[in-house]
């Protein structure tokens, strides 16, 4: 996930701002950071969304897991 993508994301449940904890990143040829592994956390509702293999998983969820229906 490019940092430019992160800057436009919000929580899919409450639309709150997300903070990023980076576990693994790379620098692209353009100089932009590419987040490979990490976690996005909603500042408002406290829900965590994983970033795995560069892909943010923003399926709506609460603190217990994915919200169905």
Secondary structure by P-SEA (a helix, b strand, c coil): ccaaaaaaccccccccbbbbbbcbbbbcccccccccbbbbbbcccbbbbbbcccccccccccccccccc
